[in-house]
Amino acid sequence: MKIEIAAEPQPISVELARTALLIIDMQRDFLEPGGFGETLGNDVTRLQAAVKPLQAVLAAARAAGLLVIHTREGHRPDLSDAPPAKVERGSPSLRIGAPGPMGRILIRGEPGHDIVPELYPIDGEPVIDKPGKGAFYQTDLESMLKNRAIKNLLVAGVTTEVCVNTTVREANDRGYRCIVLGDCCASYFPEFHEIGLKMIKAQGGIFGWVSDSATVLAALRGAR
Ligand code: C5J
């Protein structure tokens, strides 16, 4: 079944069976106090804005039988997959791998690395652990999408200008149509959020389309 989604720079029609919801890095380390985001001096409360709209889209995507994929940014406990140039950021006692209130910062298996309870994956939803910003870099995301013949991605998560934008650019180069749900994304910097979305839809949709939760919810409701 096809649905039409109102979006910028123009509406887009997608086949539901060829569409996945891709949720980027909705992890405690980015959204909660004491995690990686806060150690870098950010106001993590800003990211909460994306949680409720995304919760609604996640529920609707599950009800419609869409493939839902979650990603988590993080590293091996021995940091062997963490480039020194990335680890060196921030003050030494608060860097990737340092102990924090939610365990070692941005390390796989630690409480802070996990996805926030409101958006927790359910059985059958793949979770991709990625060492970089882009979800395609050093992961099996592309083969997962190919095996399911997915062509379109509804993209949400944090942060708009970093991991969401990087993933959308990677996906665009690989031929996927990305529809970014603006209110289901968030940034520590409101101006970067706004510009991050503008960059995607500029020039006739150079990297993809931008829509929002209400529009996608209405489109999915119409498909039932
Ligand atoms: C960052 C991300 N901002 N998930 N990661 O370091 O956007």
py3Dmol code that shows the C-alpha trace and the ligand (Angstrom):
import py3Dmol

protein = """\
ATOM      1  CA  MET A   1       0.000   0.000   0.000  1.00  0.00           C
ATOM      2  CA  LYS A   2       1.196   3.515  -0.870  1.00  0.00           C
ATOM      3  CA  ILE A   3       0.832   6.577   1.306  1.00  0.00           C
ATOM      4  CA  GLU A   4       1.319  10.199   0.332  1.00  0.00           C
ATOM      5  CA  ILE A   5       3.218  12.310   2.859  1.00  0.00           C
ATOM      6  CA  ALA A   6       3.032  16.096   2.770  1.00  0.00           C
ATOM      7  CA  ALA A   7       6.621  17.294   3.012  1.00  0.00           C
ATOM      8  CA  GLU A   8       9.047  19.959   1.912  1.00  0.00           C
ATOM      9  CA  PRO A   9      10.217  20.673  -0.719  1.00  0.00           C
ATOM     10  CA  GLN A  10       7.314  18.636  -2.139  1.00  0.00           C
ATOM     11  CA  PRO A  11       4.969  15.782  -1.139  1.00  0.00           C
ATOM     12  CA  ILE A  12       6.320  12.277  -1.459  1.00  0.00           C
ATOM     13  CA  SER A  13       4.549   8.996  -2.074  1.00  0.00           C
ATOM     14  CA  VAL A  14       6.029   5.850  -0.487  1.00  0.00           C
ATOM     15  CA  GLU A  15       5.216   2.160  -0.542  1.00  0.00           C
ATOM     16  CA  LEU A  16       4.811   1.100   3.107  1.00  0.00           C
ATOM     17  CA  ALA A  17       6.438  -2.285   2.544  1.00  0.00           C
ATOM     18  CA  ARG A  18       9.522  -0.483   1.197  1.00  0.00           C
ATOM     19  CA  THR A  19       9.702   2.017   4.072  1.00  0.00           C
ATOM     20  CA  ALA A  20      11.439   1.803   7.451  1.00  0.00           C
ATOM     21  CA  LEU A  21      11.466   4.043  10.509  1.00  0.00           C
ATOM     22  CA  LEU A  22      15.090   4.740  11.430  1.00  0.00           C
ATOM     23  CA  ILE A  23      15.558   6.131  14.953  1.00  0.00           C
ATOM     24  CA  ILE A  24      18.951   7.647  15.559  1.00  0.00           C
ATOM     25  CA  ASP A  25      20.711   7.537  18.956  1.00  0.00           C
ATOM     26  CA  MET A  26      17.822   8.217  21.358  1.00  0.00           C
ATOM     27  CA  GLN A  27      20.180   7.180  24.154  1.00  0.00           C
ATOM     28  CA  ARG A  28      20.377   8.158  27.804  1.00  0.00           C
ATOM     29  CA  ASP A  29      23.941   9.398  27.155  1.00  0.00           C
ATOM     30  CA  PHE A  30      22.561  12.147  24.934  1.00  0.00           C
ATOM     31  CA  LEU A  31      19.194  12.851  26.572  1.00  0.00           C
ATOM     32  CA  GLU A  32      19.774  12.508  30.305  1.00  0.00           C
ATOM     33  CA  PRO A  33      21.856  14.471  32.808  1.00  0.00           C
ATOM     34  CA  GLY A  34      25.259  12.925  33.552  1.00  0.00           C
ATOM     35  CA  GLY A  35      25.756  11.493  30.060  1.00  0.00           C
ATOM     36  CA  PHE A  36      28.004  12.276  27.123  1.00  0.00           C
ATOM     37  CA  GLY A  37      25.908  15.230  25.925  1.00  0.00           C
ATOM     38  CA  GLU A  38      26.075  16.978  29.274  1.00  0.00           C
ATOM     39  CA  THR A  39      29.826  16.346  29.702  1.00  0.00           C
ATOM     40  CA  LEU A  40      30.331  18.405  26.536  1.00  0.00           C
ATOM     41  CA  GLY A  41      28.558  21.341  28.161  1.00  0.00           C
ATOM     42  CA  ASN A  42      25.165  20.914  26.526  1.00  0.00           C
ATOM     43  CA  ASP A  43      21.688  21.527  27.945  1.00  0.00           C
ATOM     44  CA  VAL A  44      20.305  18.017  27.512  1.00  0.00           C
ATOM     45  CA  THR A  45      16.718  19.026  28.335  1.00  0.00           C
ATOM     46  CA  ARG A  46      16.459  20.433  24.805  1.00  0.00           C
ATOM     47  CA  LEU A  47      16.469  16.925  23.363  1.00  0.00           C
ATOM     48  CA  GLN A  48      13.326  15.961  25.296  1.00  0.00           C
ATOM     49  CA  ALA A  49      11.242  17.845  22.715  1.00  0.00           C
ATOM     50  CA  ALA A  50      11.605  14.951  20.273  1.00  0.00           C
ATOM     51  CA  VAL A  51      10.521  12.181  22.650  1.00  0.00           C
ATOM     52  CA  LYS A  52       6.707  12.556  22.692  1.00  0.00           C
ATOM     53  CA  PRO A  53       6.206  13.127  18.944  1.00  0.00           C
ATOM     54  CA  LEU A  54       8.549  10.239  18.203  1.00  0.00           C
ATOM     55  CA  GLN A  55       6.751   7.985  20.666  1.00  0.00           C
ATOM     56  CA  ALA A  56       3.531   8.555  18.711  1.00  0.00           C
ATOM     57  CA  VAL A  57       5.214   7.865  15.361  1.00  0.00           C
ATOM     58  CA  LEU A  58       6.886   4.747  16.760  1.00  0.00           C
ATOM     59  CA  ALA A  59       3.527   3.388  17.962  1.00  0.00           C
ATOM     60  CA  ALA A  60       1.919   4.105  14.583  1.00  0.00           C
ATOM     61  CA  ALA A  61       4.831   2.567  12.658  1.00  0.00           C
ATOM     62  CA  ARG A  62       4.588  -0.586  14.780  1.00  0.00           C
ATOM     63  CA  ALA A  63       0.821  -0.746  14.226  1.00  0.00           C
ATOM     64  CA  ALA A  64       1.345  -0.362  10.457  1.00  0.00           C
ATOM     65  CA  GLY A  65       3.918  -3.175  10.437  1.00  0.00           C
ATOM     66  CA  LEU A  66       6.811  -0.957   9.326  1.00  0.00           C
ATOM     67  CA  LEU A  67      10.352  -2.126   9.883  1.00  0.00           C
ATOM     68  CA  VAL A  68      11.716  -0.124  12.843  1.00  0.00           C
ATOM     69  CA  ILE A  69      15.487   0.167  13.270  1.00  0.00           C
ATOM     70  CA  HIS A  70      17.174   1.837  16.235  1.00  0.00           C
ATOM     71  CA  THR A  71      20.778   3.016  16.359  1.00  0.00           C
ATOM     72  CA  ARG A  72      23.100   3.655  19.278  1.00  0.00           C
ATOM     73  CA  GLU A  73      26.363   5.544  19.082  1.00  0.00           C
ATOM     74  CA  GLY A  74      29.093   4.068  21.260  1.00  0.00           C
ATOM     75  CA  HIS A  75      32.319   2.161  21.571  1.00  0.00           C
ATOM     76  CA  ARG A  76      33.849  -1.083  22.729  1.00  0.00           C
ATOM     77  CA  PRO A  77      34.966  -1.095  26.388  1.00  0.00           C
ATOM     78  CA  ASP A  78      38.640  -1.231  25.311  1.00  0.00           C
ATOM     79  CA  LEU A  79      38.076   1.797  23.013  1.00  0.00           C
ATOM     80  CA  SER A  80      39.767  -0.072  20.157  1.00  0.00           C
ATOM     81  CA  ASP A  81      37.115   1.258  17.752  1.00  0.00           C
ATOM     82  CA  ALA A  82      37.252   4.849  19.033  1.00  0.00           C
ATOM     83  CA  PRO A  83      39.461   7.168  16.992  1.00  0.00           C
ATOM     84  CA  PRO A  84      41.809   9.191  19.260  1.00  0.00           C
ATOM     85  CA  ALA A  85      40.626  12.351  17.510  1.00  0.00           C
ATOM     86  CA  LYS A  86      37.110  11.602  18.829  1.00  0.00           C
ATOM     87  CA  VAL A  87      38.165  10.548  22.336  1.00  0.00           C
ATOM     88  CA  GLU A  88      40.309  13.654  22.815  1.00  0.00           C
ATOM     89  CA  ARG A  89      37.267  15.946  22.852  1.00  0.00           C
ATOM     90  CA  GLY A  90      36.217  17.542  26.126  1.00  0.00           C
ATOM     91  CA  SER A  91      37.847  17.581  29.539  1.00  0.00           C
ATOM     92  CA  PRO A  92      39.911  14.387  30.252  1.00  0.00           C
ATOM     93  CA  SER A  93      37.902  13.156  33.267  1.00  0.00           C
ATOM     94  CA  LEU A  94      34.670  13.352  31.248  1.00  0.00           C
ATOM     95  CA  ARG A  95      35.754  11.883  27.932  1.00  0.00           C
ATOM     96  CA  ILE A  96      34.459   8.786  26.137  1.00  0.00           C
ATOM     97  CA  GLY A  97      35.284   5.796  28.357  1.00  0.00           C
ATOM     98  CA  ALA A  98      35.520   7.816  31.599  1.00  0.00           C
ATOM     99  CA  PRO A  99      33.298   6.741  34.520  1.00  0.00           C
ATOM    100  CA  GLY A 100      30.103   8.750  34.945  1.00  0.00           C
ATOM    101  CA  PRO A 101      26.821   8.495  36.859  1.00  0.00           C
ATOM    102  CA  MET A 102      25.365   6.273  34.098  1.00  0.00           C
ATOM    103  CA  GLY A 103      28.478   4.115  33.750  1.00  0.00           C
ATOM    104  CA  ARG A 104      31.412   4.639  31.400  1.00  0.00           C
ATOM    105  CA  ILE A 105      30.587   7.397  28.952  1.00  0.00           C
ATOM    106  CA  LEU A 106      29.419   6.238  25.505  1.00  0.00           C
ATOM    107  CA  ILE A 107      30.520   2.641  26.090  1.00  0.00           C
ATOM    108  CA  ARG A 108      28.438  -0.286  24.860  1.00  0.00           C
ATOM    109  CA  GLY A 109      26.691  -2.202  27.625  1.00  0.00           C
ATOM    110  CA  GLU A 110      26.715   0.708  30.090  1.00  0.00           C
ATOM    111  CA  PRO A 111      23.385   2.160  31.318  1.00  0.00           C
ATOM    112  CA  GLY A 112      24.025   5.497  29.597  1.00  0.00           C
ATOM    113  CA  HIS A 113      24.516   3.815  26.224  1.00  0.00           C
ATOM    114  CA  ASP A 114      21.026   2.355  26.315  1.00  0.00           C
ATOM    115  CA  ILE A 115      17.940   3.780  24.609  1.00  0.00           C
ATOM    116  CA  VAL A 116      15.572   5.917  26.702  1.00  0.00           C
ATOM    117  CA  PRO A 117      12.684   3.901  28.196  1.00  0.00           C
ATOM    118  CA  GLU A 118       9.978   5.818  26.279  1.00  0.00           C
ATOM    119  CA  LEU A 119      11.368   4.599  22.940  1.00  0.00           C
ATOM    120  CA  TYR A 120      12.760   1.247  23.968  1.00  0.00           C
ATOM    121  CA  PRO A 121      13.030  -1.321  21.152  1.00  0.00           C
ATOM    122  CA  ILE A 122      10.711  -4.302  21.242  1.00  0.00           C
ATOM    123  CA  ASP A 123      11.464  -7.851  20.103  1.00  0.00           C
ATOM    124  CA  GLY A 124      12.192  -8.026  16.399  1.00  0.00           C
ATOM    125  CA  GLU A 125      13.408  -4.422  16.048  1.00  0.00           C
ATOM    126  CA  PRO A 126      17.072  -4.366  15.058  1.00  0.00           C
ATOM    127  CA  VAL A 127      19.415  -2.199  17.111  1.00  0.00           C
ATOM    128  CA  ILE A 128      22.516  -1.036  15.269  1.00  0.00           C
ATOM    129  CA  ASP A 129      25.590  -0.184  17.312  1.00  0.00           C
ATOM    130  CA  LYS A 130      27.596   2.395  15.423  1.00  0.00           C
ATOM    131  CA  PRO A 131      30.996   3.844  16.265  1.00  0.00           C
ATOM    132  CA  GLY A 132      30.546   6.974  14.174  1.00  0.00           C
ATOM    133  CA  LYS A 133      28.049   9.662  13.431  1.00  0.00           C
ATOM    134  CA  GLY A 134      26.600   8.054  10.326  1.00  0.00           C
ATOM    135  CA  ALA A 135      24.536   4.888  10.771  1.00  0.00           C
ATOM    136  CA  PHE A 136      26.039   3.310   7.637  1.00  0.00           C
ATOM    137  CA  TYR A 137      29.665   3.695   8.705  1.00  0.00           C
ATOM    138  CA  GLN A 138      31.104   0.366   9.961  1.00  0.00           C
ATOM    139  CA  THR A 139      27.644  -1.194  10.451  1.00  0.00           C
ATOM    140  CA  ASP A 140      25.417  -3.734   8.702  1.00  0.00           C
ATOM    141  CA  LEU A 141      22.571  -1.249   8.196  1.00  0.00           C
ATOM    142  CA  GLU A 142      22.870  -1.257   4.401  1.00  0.00           C
ATOM    143  CA  SER A 143      22.664  -5.033   4.084  1.00  0.00           C
ATOM    144  CA  MET A 144      19.727  -5.042   6.494  1.00  0.00           C
ATOM    145  CA  LEU A 145      17.866  -2.529   4.308  1.00  0.00           C
ATOM    146  CA  LYS A 146      18.776  -4.376   1.090  1.00  0.00           C
ATOM    147  CA  ASN A 147      17.591  -7.715   2.472  1.00  0.00           C
ATOM    148  CA  ARG A 148      14.207  -6.181   3.252  1.00  0.00           C
ATOM    149  CA  ALA A 149      14.097  -4.255  -0.064  1.00  0.00           C
ATOM    150  CA  ILE A 150      13.717  -0.973   1.833  1.00  0.00           C
ATOM    151  CA  LYS A 151      13.934   2.136  -0.384  1.00  0.00           C
ATOM    152  CA  ASN A 152      12.529   4.882   1.871  1.00  0.00           C
ATOM    153  CA  LEU A 153      13.524   5.939   5.370  1.00  0.00           C
ATOM    154  CA  LEU A 154      11.508   7.934   7.871  1.00  0.00           C
ATOM    155  CA  VAL A 155      14.338   9.393   9.924  1.00  0.00           C
ATOM    156  CA  ALA A 156      14.141  10.711  13.488  1.00  0.00           C
ATOM    157  CA  GLY A 157      16.412  11.108  16.488  1.00  0.00           C
ATOM    158  CA  VAL A 158      19.298  13.148  17.795  1.00  0.00           C
ATOM    159  CA  THR A 159      21.043  15.279  17.101  1.00  0.00           C
ATOM    160  CA  THR A 160      19.580  16.919  14.011  1.00  0.00           C
ATOM    161  CA  GLU A 161      22.796  18.416  12.704  1.00  0.00           C
ATOM    162  CA  VAL A 162      25.191  15.653  13.727  1.00  0.00           C
ATOM    163  CA  CYS A 163      24.090  12.008  13.572  1.00  0.00           C
ATOM    164  CA  VAL A 164      20.739  12.582  11.840  1.00  0.00           C
ATOM    165  CA  ASN A 165      22.285  14.765   9.135  1.00  0.00           C
ATOM    166  CA  THR A 166      25.308  12.500   8.643  1.00  0.00           C
ATOM    167  CA  THR A 167      23.087   9.425   8.314  1.00  0.00           C
ATOM    168  CA  VAL A 168      20.744  11.167   5.866  1.00  0.00           C
ATOM    169  CA  ARG A 169      23.689  12.194   3.700  1.00  0.00           C
ATOM    170  CA  GLU A 170      25.080   8.657   3.741  1.00  0.00           C
ATOM    171  CA  ALA A 171      21.646   7.266   2.884  1.00  0.00           C
ATOM    172  CA  ASN A 172      21.142   9.774   0.070  1.00  0.00           C
ATOM    173  CA  ASP A 173      24.431   8.744  -1.562  1.00  0.00           C
ATOM    174  CA  ARG A 174      23.274   5.135  -1.376  1.00  0.00           C
ATOM    175  CA  GLY A 175      19.997   5.935  -3.156  1.00  0.00           C
ATOM    176  CA  TYR A 176      17.544   5.919  -0.236  1.00  0.00           C
ATOM    177  CA  ARG A 177      14.750   8.482  -0.055  1.00  0.00           C
ATOM    178  CA  CYS A 178      14.924  10.061   3.401  1.00  0.00           C
ATOM    179  CA  ILE A 179      11.945  11.795   4.959  1.00  0.00           C
ATOM    180  CA  VAL A 180      13.155  13.527   8.101  1.00  0.00           C
ATOM    181  CA  LEU A 181      10.499  14.136  10.757  1.00  0.00           C
ATOM    182  CA  GLY A 182      11.485  17.558  12.027  1.00  0.00           C
ATOM    183  CA  ASP A 183       9.701  17.524  15.391  1.00  0.00           C
ATOM    184  CA  CYS A 184      10.980  13.992  16.081  1.00  0.00           C
ATOM    185  CA  CYS A 185      14.552  15.301  15.869  1.00  0.00           C
ATOM    186  CA  ALA A 186      16.281  17.651  18.284  1.00  0.00           C
ATOM    187  CA  SER A 187      19.535  19.450  18.907  1.00  0.00           C
ATOM    188  CA  TYR A 188      21.291  21.093  21.843  1.00  0.00           C
ATOM    189  CA  PHE A 189      21.344  24.174  19.590  1.00  0.00           C
ATOM    190  CA  PRO A 190      17.918  25.354  18.309  1.00  0.00           C
ATOM    191  CA  GLU A 191      19.543  27.239  15.450  1.00  0.00           C
ATOM    192  CA  PHE A 192      21.452  24.117  14.312  1.00  0.00           C
ATOM    193  CA  HIS A 193      18.210  22.109  14.423  1.00  0.00           C
ATOM    194  CA  GLU A 194      16.506  24.612  12.152  1.00  0.00           C
ATOM    195  CA  ILE A 195      19.422  24.936   9.756  1.00  0.00           C
ATOM    196  CA  GLY A 196      20.021  21.176   9.828  1.00  0.00           C
ATOM    197  CA  LEU A 197      16.508  20.618   8.511  1.00  0.00           C
ATOM    198  CA  LYS A 198      16.845  23.425   5.974  1.00  0.00           C
ATOM    199  CA  MET A 199      20.039  21.856   4.597  1.00  0.00           C
ATOM    200  CA  ILE A 200      18.211  18.608   3.897  1.00  0.00           C
ATOM    201  CA  LYS A 201      15.297  20.101   1.970  1.00  0.00           C
ATOM    202  CA  ALA A 202      17.167  22.926   0.169  1.00  0.00           C
ATOM    203  CA  GLN A 203      17.860  22.880  -3.571  1.00  0.00           C
ATOM    204  CA  GLY A 204      14.828  20.768  -4.411  1.00  0.00           C
ATOM    205  CA  GLY A 205      15.560  18.334  -1.569  1.00  0.00           C
ATOM    206  CA  ILE A 206      19.277  17.855  -2.051  1.00  0.00           C
ATOM    207  CA  PHE A 207      19.461  15.244   0.720  1.00  0.00           C
ATOM    208  CA  GLY A 208      15.777  14.434   1.176  1.00  0.00           C
ATOM    209  CA  TRP A 209      12.424  15.631   2.435  1.00  0.00           C
ATOM    210  CA  VAL A 210      11.315  17.197   5.719  1.00  0.00           C
ATOM    211  CA  SER A 211       7.937  16.452   7.260  1.00  0.00           C
ATOM    212  CA  ASP A 212       6.608  16.079  10.815  1.00  0.00           C
ATOM    213  CA  SER A 213       4.920  13.652  13.181  1.00  0.00           C
ATOM    214  CA  ALA A 214       1.333  14.902  12.725  1.00  0.00           C
ATOM    215  CA  THR A 215       1.590  14.578   8.944  1.00  0.00           C
ATOM    216  CA  VAL A 216       3.021  11.078   9.061  1.00  0.00           C
ATOM    217  CA  LEU A 217       0.506   9.979  11.700  1.00  0.00           C
ATOM    218  CA  ALA A 218      -2.350  11.209   9.494  1.00  0.00           C
ATOM    219  CA  ALA A 219      -0.895   9.444   6.453  1.00  0.00           C
ATOM    220  CA  LEU A 220      -0.494   6.174   8.362  1.00  0.00           C
ATOM    221  CA  ARG A 221      -4.031   6.472   9.769  1.00  0.00           C
ATOM    222  CA  GLY A 222      -5.343   6.806   6.217  1.00  0.00           C
ATOM    223  CA  ALA A 223      -3.577   3.555   5.313  1.00  0.00           C
ATOM    224  CA  ARG A 224      -5.559   1.462   7.817  1.00  0.00           C
TER     225      ARG A 224
END
"""
ligand_1 = """\
7
C5J
C 26.692 13.514 18.769
C 24.794 12.343 17.847
N 26.079 14.700 18.733
N 24.068 11.228 18.033
N 26.036 12.386 18.420
O 27.842 13.436 19.152
O 24.351 13.286 17.217
"""
view = py3Dmol.view(width=600, height=400)
view.addModel(protein, "pdb")
view.setStyle({"model": 0}, {"cartoon": {"style": "trace"}})
view.addModel(ligand_1, "xyz")
view.setStyle({"model": 1}, {"stick": {}})
view.zoomTo()
view.show()
